Structure formats: structure tokens, C-alpha cells
Amino acid sequence: MPLPRLVPAEDHVAVQSTSFATDALGRFVANTWEEATSSGLFSAVVIGAGAYGAYCAVQIRRVHPDARVLVLDAGSLLVGEHVQNLGAMGLNVPSPIMPSADPGTARELVWGIPWRGNVEFPGLAYCLGGKSIYWGGWCPRLTASDLAAWPAATRAWLATHYSLVESETGVVPATDFIFGDLQAALLPAVTAAAAGVPGLTGVEALPLAVQGAAPVSGLFSFDKYSSLPLLADAIRRDVRASHRSDTARKLFLAPRAHVVALHTSGGTVHTIELDVAGARKFLGIAPGCQVVLAASAIESTRLALHSFPTPLMGRNLMAHVRTDFAVRIARSALPSSPARCRPPRCSYAARPRPGGSTCSSPRQPAGRTPTTCCSA
Ligand SMILES: Cc1cc2nc3c(=O)[nH]c(=O)nc-3n(C[C@H](O)[C@H](O)[C@H](O)COP(=O)(O)OP(=O)(O)OC[C@H]3O[C@@H](n4cnc5c(N)ncnc54)[C@H](O)[C@@H]3O)c2cc1C
């Protein structure tokens, strides 16, 4: 049943409560537009607090400790980490639709399509963390040939920092839960078979970001593919270091701030035009302030094309290339596959597979049944 809207009151509270929730996390990491923009000038403005924008903001602060950074996001706080860790909460991804059929209102609470393309698409998740809150299961490293066309500075940085980024974004350690006896048997067999497949350049164990070592198997890394926990942590550190003085703060996150256009002069952005909770705002930025477009690949390109088109911009846009296929392999084809599972690596699910053996573990969560790990 629809609820009455909350009516803004004259008095102010530190943390707001609704009928069902206390907005503590939102208040602890985010600031209102007025709070953020009246605090002083910024050295960098990051547009978008998805996986890329959130990580970028944290990184700017690390490399330039004196920099003042403002992160703007069109969405608001939905959850603080990956949805898959939170059970069946009803936070769904809508079905892909033709952008021309976009109803123009949020689907599944936060999803919308801000462009008019000719392929079906689920759209963008307008929430802090962006799509990374919902998606991200695997992330193989880019190869040297993948990176060949990237800027030299990026290549050089990744050469020494790739492992750190993978670790901080939950990409590694990978598959410590699901890489078991079956994968150990499959990998050499597939590698041997691959030698006869033209065009296949390599075989790797799937670098899935599913972890299970602690506290129980089956959990994803808490920062799995989402930099939102990193950004929240950086903001809380900044709040503590500044003794809660906004003018001393160096990292702000302003939600419900949808960037509409960037106004430029001589190729340099001087004003950011936004829709902030339904009101048109203009944020003048200081000369030298860096503006980072991190509103997802297509939306960032759309914004740039709208604000300062260049002849090559948008000509080589690529998003998400992956092909999945399923194969069935007879158990007899894997003679070295052990018949029994290793007890410490079992997982948990609602029901055990009928007729199979089950594993027990002292870490079994209350109310959950151990799954079958393998059947002999
Ligand atoms: C079906 C599917 C499966 C995927 N699986 C994987 C996978 O297994 N592994 C993997 O690595 N990746 C995967 N991805 C890709 C991954 O989800 C994205 O590449 C990544 O989350 C993109 O992060 P981002 O920060 O660039 O963009 P987003 O996550 O889209 O974040 C953009 C942010 O910008 C904000 N924003 C948008 N427009 C504006 C605006 N105008 N003004 C202000 N703020 C704005 C949004 O609210 C959002 O918070 C998958 C994607 C899909 C669609």
C-alpha cells in the first residue's frame, strides 16, 4: 500500500528516521548539496560514484593528500555493498528493453536508461556504487595486447599497481571457495584440448570473485567489485581527521546530484550544470579543478558529446564483451577427479541434493543446511 510522503519539518535532526529505516549510513557518508558546495573550492570533481568514480576519488585523495574532492552522483544510497551478500532482498535488475521503450521512470527502484540506442539494455543503476552493487562476478586481467592501445601512463601505473587494485576491489583472492577438485581436474584437460583450437590464445581458471575462507563459505568479498566500501571508509576517515568541520573536510559525496551539462571555455570546464533533487543548480569550479567523467562508459560519453564534442569522441565505444557457453562432461572423462569432497570447502544452501552425501562443518550458519559437495 502506498505510504504518505514524508513532510519536511522546520527542525533539524542529525539522522532522519522513516517508518521503517534509520538513514544512518546515508548520513554518515553523504552530504547535502548545500553542505558540500558551501564548504570551499574543490581541486577535483568526480561525476559518478560507481565502481570507477568511487575508486578514482579515493585514489586522488591518496596521491594528493591536500586535494579537496567532490563526488557527485545522480542516485542515492541504496545499500552499502554487493546485493548478492544480502540475500533475497528483492533488489532486482530489470529486464533489458529497447531504450525507445524506456518509461522514463525508475524501474526496480533505481534503474533508468539515459540514452536512445538501438539495442535492448537494462540501463544504469542510479545509486551509489552504480552497477557494481548488482553485478561483477569475474574479471580476468587485461593482457599486454589488450593494454597496447591504452595511454602509456595508465599502462605504467597498472604495471606496478594492478595487484593492489584487484585486491581492493575484491577481484582477488578469487575462487578460493569454488575452485576445488573438479576445477583442478578440468583445467589441465581443457588446456590440453585448447592446443588444437585455432585462435584460442589461453586457458585460465575463471577468476571469480567468490570467497569462502572466512567467516563462512559462500560469501562474496565485502568490497566485491564495488568501490563503495572504499569510498565510505575514506569519507569516514576524512570526517574524523577534520574533527567534523566541513571547511576542513577534503572529501564530499553529494547524492541526488544529476549532472546535466558541463559548460566550457577554451576546452576547459568552468561550470557544472546539475539537477539536484529536482532543482536546477550551477556549480562554478576553480581554474585548475579537474573534472572526472565516471558516470559509466556510455553516459560519460553522452555527457561529453553533449558538452564538448570532438571529432573522435564516441567513435570507439565498447561496453562489456563476453560470451558464455555450457558444456556437459561425463564423469568418466575425468578419471583423476576424486570421488569425495574436502569437508572444509563445502558450501551452504537451502536444500541438500537428494541422495547425495553431505558435508558437515563447525561453521554451519544457523537455519541453513549443508549442501552436497559432490556425489560419489
Ligand atoms: C549483465 C552485466 C554483467 C556484468 N558482469 C561483470 C563481471 O562479471 N565482471 C566485471 O568486471 N564487470 C561486469 N559488468 C560490468 C560492470 O558492472 C561495470 O563495468 C561497472 O560496474 C561499471 O562501473 P562504472 O563506475 O563505470 O559505471 P556505473 O556502475 O554505471 O556507475 C555510474 C555512476 O554514475 C552515476 N551517474 C550516471 N549518470 C550520471 C550523471 N549524469 N550525473 C551524475 N551521476 C551520474 C550513476 O548513478 C552511477 O552511480 C557487468 C555488467 C553487466 C551489464
The ligand as an SDF file (V2000), in Angstrom:
LIG
                    3D

 53 58  0  0  0  0  0  0  0  0999 V2000
   24.8900   -8.0580  -17.1620 C   0  0  0  0  0  0  0  0  0  0  0  0
   26.2320   -7.4690  -16.7120 C   0  0  0  0  0  0  0  0  0  0  0  0
   27.1400   -8.2800  -16.0840 C   0  0  0  0  0  0  0  0  0  0  0  0
   28.3780   -7.7770  -15.6790 C   0  0  0  0  0  0  0  0  0  0  0  0
   29.3120   -8.6240  -15.1340 N   0  0  0  0  0  0  0  0  0  0  0  0
   30.5410   -8.1650  -14.8560 C   0  0  0  0  0  0  0  0  0  0  0  0
   31.5620   -9.0260  -14.3870 C   0  0  0  0  0  0  0  0  0  0  0  0
   31.3500  -10.2100  -14.1980 O   0  0  0  0  0  0  0  0  0  0  0  0
   32.7850   -8.5050  -14.1280 N   0  0  0  0  0  0  0  0  0  0  0  0
   33.0540   -7.1670  -14.3180 C   0  0  0  0  0  0  0  0  0  0  0  0
   34.1820   -6.7390  -14.0590 O   0  0  0  0  0  0  0  0  0  0  0  0
   32.1080   -6.3280  -14.7570 N   0  0  0  0  0  0  0  0  0  0  0  0
   30.8770   -6.7990  -15.0400 C   0  0  0  0  0  0  0  0  0  0  0  0
   29.9390   -5.9460  -15.5290 N   0  0  0  0  0  0  0  0  0  0  0  0
   30.3190   -4.5890  -15.7810 C   0  0  0  0  0  0  0  0  0  0  0  0
   30.3310   -3.7800  -14.5100 C   0  0  0  0  0  0  0  0  0  0  0  0
   29.0990   -3.9090  -13.8150 O   0  0  0  0  0  0  0  0  0  0  0  0
   30.5220   -2.3460  -14.9590 C   0  0  0  0  0  0  0  0  0  0  0  0
   31.5820   -2.2670  -15.8850 O   0  0  0  0  0  0  0  0  0  0  0  0
   30.9030   -1.4290  -13.8240 C   0  0  0  0  0  0  0  0  0  0  0  0
   30.0620   -1.6190  -12.7140 O   0  0  0  0  0  0  0  0  0  0  0  0
   30.7870   -0.0270  -14.3560 C   0  0  0  0  0  0  0  0  0  0  0  0
   31.1960    0.8610  -13.3540 O   0  0  0  0  0  0  0  0  0  0  0  0
   31.1680    2.4130  -13.6480 P   0  0  0  0  0  0  0  0  0  0  0  0
   31.5900    3.0750  -12.4040 O   0  0  0  0  0  0  0  0  0  0  0  0
   31.9340    2.7130  -14.8980 O   0  0  0  0  0  0  0  0  0  0  0  0
   29.6320    2.7320  -14.0350 O   0  0  0  0  0  0  0  0  0  0  0  0
   28.2910    2.5720  -13.1500 P   0  0  0  0  0  0  0  0  0  0  0  0
   28.3570    1.4440  -12.2400 O   0  0  0  0  0  0  0  0  0  0  0  0
   27.1530    2.6120  -14.1140 O   0  0  0  0  0  0  0  0  0  0  0  0
   28.2900    3.8800  -12.2550 O   0  0  0  0  0  0  0  0  0  0  0  0
   27.9260    5.1150  -12.7950 C   0  0  0  0  0  0  0  0  0  0  0  0
   27.5030    6.0200  -11.6510 C   0  0  0  0  0  0  0  0  0  0  0  0
   27.2970    7.2990  -12.1860 O   0  0  0  0  0  0  0  0  0  0  0  0
   26.0490    7.8180  -11.7730 C   0  0  0  0  0  0  0  0  0  0  0  0
   25.5790    8.6650  -12.8640 N   0  0  0  0  0  0  0  0  0  0  0  0
   25.1440    8.2980  -14.0860 C   0  0  0  0  0  0  0  0  0  0  0  0
   24.8600    9.3660  -14.8150 N   0  0  0  0  0  0  0  0  0  0  0  0
   25.1390   10.4420  -14.0410 C   0  0  0  0  0  0  0  0  0  0  0  0
   25.0640   11.8390  -14.2700 C   0  0  0  0  0  0  0  0  0  0  0  0
   24.6710   12.3560  -15.4350 N   0  0  0  0  0  0  0  0  0  0  0  0
   25.4100   12.6690  -13.2430 N   0  0  0  0  0  0  0  0  0  0  0  0
   25.8250   12.1740  -12.0400 C   0  0  0  0  0  0  0  0  0  0  0  0
   25.9250   10.8510  -11.7980 N   0  0  0  0  0  0  0  0  0  0  0  0
   25.5890   10.0000  -12.8000 C   0  0  0  0  0  0  0  0  0  0  0  0
   25.1570    6.5990  -11.5120 C   0  0  0  0  0  0  0  0  0  0  0  0
   24.1640    6.8770  -10.5290 O   0  0  0  0  0  0  0  0  0  0  0  0
   26.1880    5.5830  -11.0020 C   0  0  0  0  0  0  0  0  0  0  0  0
   26.3350    5.6090   -9.6040 O   0  0  0  0  0  0  0  0  0  0  0  0
   28.6850   -6.4260  -15.9020 C   0  0  0  0  0  0  0  0  0  0  0  0
   27.7390   -5.5680  -16.4920 C   0  0  0  0  0  0  0  0  0  0  0  0
   26.5420   -6.0750  -16.9300 C   0  0  0  0  0  0  0  0  0  0  0  0
   25.5680   -5.1480  -17.6110 C   0  0  0  0  0  0  0  0  0  0  0  0
  1  2  1  0
  2  3  1  0
  2 52  2  0
  3  4  2  0
  4  5  1  0
  4 50  1  0
  5  6  2  0
  6  7  1  0
  6 13  1  0
  7  8  2  0
  7  9  1  0
  9 10  1  0
 10 11  2  0
 10 12  1  0
 12 13  2  0
 13 14  1  0
 14 15  1  0
 14 50  1  0
 15 16  1  0
 16 17  1  0
 16 18  1  0
 18 19  1  0
 18 20  1  0
 20 21  1  0
 20 22  1  0
 22 23  1  0
 23 24  1  0
 24 25  2  0
 24 26  1  0
 24 27  1  0
 27 28  1  0
 28 29  2  0
 28 30  1  0
 28 31  1  0
 31 32  1  0
 32 33  1  0
 33 34  1  0
 33 48  1  0
 34 35  1  0
 35 36  1  0
 35 46  1  0
 36 37  1  0
 36 45  1  0
 37 38  2  0
 38 39  1  0
 39 40  1  0
 39 45  2  0
 40 41  1  0
 40 42  2  0
 42 43  1  0
 43 44  2  0
 44 45  1  0
 46 47  1  0
 46 48  1  0
 48 49  1  0
 50 51  2  0
 51 52  1  0
 52 53  1  0
M  END
$$$$
